[in-house]
Amino acid sequence: MTGVKPAVREVHVAVAVVIREGRVLIARRPDHVHQGGLLEFPGGKVEPDETVQQALVREIAEETGLSVPEGSLKPVIGIRHDYGDKRVFLDVWRTQEAIGVAEGREGQPIEWLLPGDLRDEDFPAANRPIIRALRLPPVLAITGAIENVADGLRGLQMALAGLSSDLVVLRAPDLPVEDYLRLAERAVPLCRDAGVGVIVHGAPATFRETPGAAGLHLPWRQAETLSERPIPPGAWLGVSCHDAGQLVHATSLGADYVTLGPVTPTPTHPEARGIGWAEFGRLARAARVPVYGLGGLGPGDVARSRDEGGQGVAGIRFWWSAR
């Protein structure tokens, strides 16, 4: 029929995050191909008779000469992106067990880069959630109950000594706004000295009024009132989510990550039934942003979260003692 555009077929692309000594293998796309000249992660189209893992083993060997044990591949994130002229599903997996010396076997320049050196503008737009996933820690720490500024700072200083993450969500919903801002103002340099960034929690104004904050985490009640990203791209934006619809809205706001749960019941919210790992995995695999499991979880659950397509875990009890 005249005037009807043909449907654009989605291309299933296997993408490999190959990590060695903390660095990620990156190549530059040839100038003559789609998105030419930009950087990319190794990978390629999944053939009809292949699993995504088989495609990755083949593509990595063809492109770089590296040998990857199929069983070493772990899911990172799945991303659907519409370029207008092309729709892709990026099926992203990671490995730290590649064997051999990497070389650009198709004439492409390759290099090993630190995650912090990966810049959005150097990659196709669809790759940006992958960059977020590589920069974010596997464990996201959240502060527990804080009754006043002095106790909050004292508790934070004690908890930082045993923290194995470089990001903390400063959550204190029971504090008046003025007290929370005083707490945040003093928490930022305290955490910075420990090599930890502070993500403030609450309304967008909280971020604007906290110089040096690493980002903003929106409770769902705040996120649902917004229609666009409320903070600059250079800062972390997180959103608390509980179902598929909320994940979609968080993505539309330009969230860099979300927390999802509760996965299991928690002592602080025993009335809230956990969604369970199966539902967490279903939602995390469909999400277009890194997803932290939340609710009764700790660092020992990071591997399970990642097996289910999550970024890792977020929580309070594993690092914040009752005070």
Stockholm file with secondary structure:
# STOCKHOLM 1.0

chainA/1-323         MTGVKPAVREVHVAVAVVIREGRVLIARRPDHVHQGGLLEFPGGKVEPDETVQQALVREIAEETGLSVPEGSLKPVIGIRHDYGDKRVFLDVWRTQEAIGVAEGREGQPIEWLLPGDLRDEDFPAANRPIIRALRLPPVLAITGAIENVADGLRGLQMALAGLSSDLVVLRAPDLPVEDYLRLAERAVPLCRDAGVGVIVHGAPATFRETPGAAGLHLPWRQAETLSERPIPPGAWLGVSCHDAGQLVHATSLGADYVTLGPVTPTPTHPEARGIGWAEFGRLARAARVPVYGLGGLGPGDVARSRDEGGQGVAGIRFWWSAR
#=GR chainA/1-323 SS CTTCCCCCCEEEEEEEEEEETTEEEEEECCTTSTTTTSEECSEEECCTTCCHHHHHHHHHHHHHCCBCCGGGCEEEEEEEEECSSCEEEEEEEEESCCBSCCCCTTSCCEEEECGGGCCGGGSCGGGHHHHHHHHSCSEEEECCCCCSHHHHHHHHHHHHTTCCCSEEEECCTTSCHHHHHHHHHHHHHHHHHTTCEEEEESSHHHHHTSTTCCEEEECHHHHTTCSSCCSCTTSEEEEEECSHHHHHHHHHTTCSEEEECCSSCBTTBTTSCCCHHHHHHHHHHHCSSCEEEESSCCGGGHHHHHHTTCCEEEESTTTCCCC
#=GC SS_cons         CTTCCCCCCEEEEEEEEEEETTEEEEEECCTTSTTTTSEECSEEECCTTCCHHHHHHHHHHHHHCCBCCGGGCEEEEEEEEECSSCEEEEEEEEESCCBSCCCCTTSCCEEEECGGGCCGGGSCGGGHHHHHHHHSCSEEEECCCCCSHHHHHHHHHHHHTTCCCSEEEECCTTSCHHHHHHHHHHHHHHHHHTTCEEEEESSHHHHHTSTTCCEEEECHHHHTTCSSCCSCTTSEEEEEECSHHHHHHHHHTTCSEEEECCSSCBTTBTTSCCCHHHHHHHHHHHCSSCEEEESSCCGGGHHHHHHTTCCEEEESTTTCCCC
//
